Amino acid sequence: MFRSHILWLIIGWIGWAIVPWYGFASTRRPATGDWPPSGLLAGLGDAPWLLPLALFLALPVPFVLARSRHTGLALIVGGLGGLVWMMLEGSAITHKGWAWASLAGLFGRLPEGQPGMGFGAMITALAFLFFFTMGLAARGAMKGDRFTTGAIGFLVASIALFVFWPVSTVFSQAMLPDGDISGATALYNRLTARDIWSLGCITGDTRCGVVWNSVVLGTLCGVITTVLGLAFALVAARTDFPYQRALRLLSVLPIITPPFVIGLAVILLFGRNGTVTLFLAENFGLTATRWIYGLPGILLTQTLAFTPIAFLVLIGVVQGIAPSMEEAAQTLRAGRWQTFRRVTWPLMRPGLANAFLVGFIESLADFGNPLVMGGGYEVLSTKIFYAVVGAQNDPGRAAALGIVLLALCVGAFLVQHRWVGSGSYTTVGGKGFAGTPAELPVWLKRAVYGTAIPWAAFTFLLYGLILYGGFVENWGRNNTFTLRHYVTAFGLDWNQYGLLWTGRAWNSLFTTLEVSAIAAPLTAALGLITAYLLVRQRFAGRATFEFMTMLSFAIPGTVIGVAYILAFNQPPVELTGTAAILVVCFVFRNMPVSIRAGVASMSQLDKNLDECALTLGANSAQTIRRVIVPLLRPAIVAALVYSFVRAITSVSAVIFLVSARHDMATSYIVGRVEIGDFGLAIAYSSVLVVLMGLAIIFIQWAVGERRIARPTPQAPAARAQEVAA
Amino acid sequence: MTESAKKIGGVEFRSVSRRYGKVTAVDQISFKVEPGTLVTLLGPSGCGKTTTLRMIAGLEAPSEGTILIGGRDVTLLPATDRDVTMVFQSYALFPHMNVLDNVAFGLEVSGVPKAQREAQAMQGLAMVGLAGFENRLPSELSGGQQQRVAVARALVLEPEVLLFDEPLSNLDAKLRRKMRDDIRELQSKLGLTSVYVTHDQEEALAVSDRIIVMNRAVIAQEGSPSDLYRRPVSRFVADFMGISNLLDGIVIARADGRVKVRCGEATLDLPAPTATAADDVTVAIRPQGIRLEAEAAPDRLPVTVRKATYLGSHLEYVLDSDAGELFVVDPTSERAVPPGSGAWAAFRHDGVALVPRGE
């Protein structure tokens, strides 16, 4: 008998017998003042199908109390049985009654269905899940480690519920019969529609399908961001460029920028009333057109937004090339150019392919920029959006488009996964002085400077514009200074009742901060636990498990958004309109980055450290808390920052999931942009950028640093820089 | 390759320094490597030996001083233009090229036609015993094989000077012995001028014509292996060369080229050392230079055996004495002196050296 067995038995019983079974408090209609019924009470009343759950809750009790040898088996049967029963009754009985007519014939009609599951159901389900995993541990799974089995079970179950189930509803939605047409034919028709695949623009008469638009955009974006990213990486790692810090800042800025903000600045420059456009029109008589809307605009904004990501990928690649390789080439009489072409370049090639694929996937999944800059140029992500919210309101079509986009992204992700997994060169580890990297050939250095510096200047200019644009009356037409936009958005007032939050942005800002602040620690915790399991535990299906967790990263936000509204707008799990759906969405979309950060730094920690803690009598949870977490501070900071910031800036999935009650900053800003209220949008975006900067500083301060290195008079990196200088 | 008429050049350092900001890695060192010899730079990590080697290669520029190779001033010449090749500690084999391409790389970038460079590369591979491995990738070779490829790659360019940067540190002990002998054999067969960096004194003794011991950015002592082992000039060198018994002594008389040294209760009469003018000295005694005797004598030290270890070919003792602890290797392994018993330690005169106290 373990305390955890007793604990989860009690929790299970409380969840079923006491806590309200249906609905979350926030969605509850104002009742008579009574608590909504628990599983027990509902079971005795209108919902007798909840009563059998007591059997599964009761089954392990005697075994646990009697400390029987068969406790494990009893826990497995009780837990699995309970979960299966909940799934069956949940999917068989919807809010209208029986889900399938045949059941009504069998059991008779139901007077009314059941609403979505609530806190009680959630707690009970968790208890069943942990019965099951504790049972497995008792039977010797994972060397009997209850924490590990529990963590794996919990992660697998939640990924199944919040990633795979929603995505699978997209597939079933695409197969929904359309009028008289059968499901399979409808799916075929939707997937092969002319406006998806048409090659009309090549033959000349019509437009091309939206897939080709997306693929062309993605390819261009991938190539350009890779080239720019490489230029920046070479400047940062291989030259004595004096403003390295500014370069680093440049790589951080887009991460804390909502995706469409850059688009706004580009419109302010190149739109019909843009500064550059007007300047050219006045001085050179060029007609002001809307040329920026469409492929050029999207490409420009995406390049601005995703070049830093390519930079971050490639700086690792460039720095990862062992300098001794290049030194060896030099001692073998290769000149700078020969060294670069025959040694440095081939070693970078897999990394370049990787950066290209990342840019390609980001471009396909991007929603904010095509929405703002697209004009008539349709891409998959925006088309999905309009299929759901526009006049069409055709979920089947949205689902089909979602499948196509998903296939493209996951395909590119699989290629990338293979490539990075096998093709990269790991340098044979040697001790001692690593050597100094070779200098670039002179003309290459010039080319790299010539590319990176103007682009960096352009980026900084745009950010300057964003800040400036919030303080002018009406950009391009009336450039007088004003605080009007800030007052409209963030106005405060006093009256006899106290402080009034009169600004129109407060509501969405508070929701955003609240949701992000809840999602970030959850994301980081789940991600790091997953990383711990991946790095430190060996279990059957580990590779599949890892792949599953990473796959959710490749699912574009728009697809996730559609999937969530399709899956969670009806019982058994009804979440639409709540803040919970936003939190859940962020947690599962951003978890892969936490996992990566955790895996990367955990692989550097000697496994002996935690094995040592285990032999000293600590259990897995204690080992994590006392040994691993303190050593993982950098990864924790990275995970927290990333998930917090992404929750604030993301727009693609969010735009489907917000409600009047729970509006998010980004979707509010997009709404402003769509009606042409640029001043307010820009003012709000500037505030977000500043807030996120502060949040990053706060998180770093709160988590603290990992102090293990002894202070050295001069770090090797500083030495290497001096040698280069 | 051996019959090439090429002149084998030596290496000379004239007061060369290398500074990184405030840290001085190499401080005013001068030495000469005679053509065709193998010289080892030996020292603890951080002593400046690798920096010195990298300056010979041209991978590192001296802050001041002059470097000559083959009599020519190469101080300002970059690595690419020096006739020097190097075997890296990590081997630095190009992971994207097969063995043949790796070995032929230097010839390729020098513009040697394909057929000729491949023939030369094959010859180089045969020389290190790797014929038949041409098409493997470096990742498909064992550590020892990778190391041979790295040697072949450096050899085929027929350099004036061949450098080794701790080439054996990534190999296991057994392989290290074999590779060390192979490298030495190849070097003397080809008559190559070589500079070899290591922190392992046994390795240095085994491969070198001369050894330069470095400590804290300067040369501590330079000489032949037996010079260094028999006549260390400082406590640091004695310690680093594995002479583990370092006792305090006082010179009580000097006469006729001999000195009398008092060390604990023993008085030793030794040939005059070169370096000690001071009377306070450290007596450095090799473990093989001590015998255990049953009778007392003025030049013997009374000791108690603390530990005796039988190792088949020899015996090892740890002895306690008033002057300090002694470690003894006794090749006559028949009659062990049991622990706890008293004895007298006698010193063989060629096993004792005097160095200045301190350092």
Interface residues (C-beta under 8 A of the other chain):
Chain A: A322 S324 M325 E327 A328 A329 Q330 T331 L332 R333 A334 G335 R336 Q338 R342 V343 P346 L347 Y425 T426 T427 V428 G429 G430 K431 G432 F433 G435 T436 P713 Q714 R719 E722 V723
Chain B: Y20 G21 K22 V23 S45 T50 T51 R54 A57 G58 L59 E60 P78 A79 T80 D81 R82 V84 T85 M86 F88 Q89 S90 Y91 A92 L93 F94 P95 H96 F105 G106 E108 V109 S110 P138 Q146 R153 A154 L157 L163 D165 E166 S169 N170
